[in-house]
């Protein structure tokens, strides 16, 4: 059984006990979260597609940790002008573990 869920503006394919990284959530580590924007559920070949969401379906998960992603270097340069800018960025992520997919 799996589901397609909208979490913080991005769509993820989740299964029970799977661990995924999503954009930083406001919940504390160890807290339970529910996602109600379930767009598709596949239950052993029986597919329910929402328009745009499946009514009564939700995914429950637990926040495992808050982490930072790999550093990305942003370098800008204009030739022959002496213009150079170097900047770095590390994206903030939250690791969650899906505990259950509830069908309404």
PyMOL commands that set and color helices and strands:
alter all, ss='L'
color gray80, all
select strands_A, chain A and resi 2-7+10-15+19-23+32-35+38-43+46-49+58-78+83-102
alter strands_A, ss='S'
color yellow, strands_A
deselect
rebuild
show_as cartoon
